[in-house]
Amino acid sequence: MAQNGPGHKESHPVNKTELIEAVAAKADVPKSTAAEVINALEDVIVATVKKGDKVALTGFVSFERVDRAARTARNPQTGDPIQVAAKKAPKVSAGASFKKAVAG
């Protein structure tokens, strides 16, 4: 895998268990408390976005539902046109402060 310079550590995605451990350590709370909070946050975000409302953690991230219109696409193997049904999809956008922090 390509490196991004000297001393670059190969990145690896943080899974939910690791996130819970990191939050527990940062907040100095038991892992069970951190897990409850993260699970509750996930539940509230999903329920809010599902009903069509936006969740915005200003400067950090926002979650919303978008309506995708029905469209005609092409089967990549045959080239035949196919109908893709309209659907609702989640949209996640990074906030300005988060983007700035990541950019360095």
C-alpha positions, 0 to 999 in steps of 0.5 A: 500500500502506498505511503504518504511520506516518511513516518506515515502510519498505515490508516485503519478504520476505527470500528464501533468498539474502538470508538466506544473505548476512545470515548470512554477514555476521553470522557473518563467514564465506563465503557458501558456508559460510553456505549449507551451514549453512542447507541442512543446518539445513533438511534436519535440520528436515525429516527430524526433523519428517517422522519425527514428532519435534519440533525446538525452538529454545527461545525462538525457534521450534519445528517439529512434525508434526500429524495432521489428521483426515479431515473433511467440508467444503463445495464453495464453488461448489456447497455440496455436501459433500466428503470431505477426507482425513486428512493430516500437516502441519507446524506452526511456532510462535514462541517467547516470546522471539521474540514479545517481541522482535517486539512491541517 
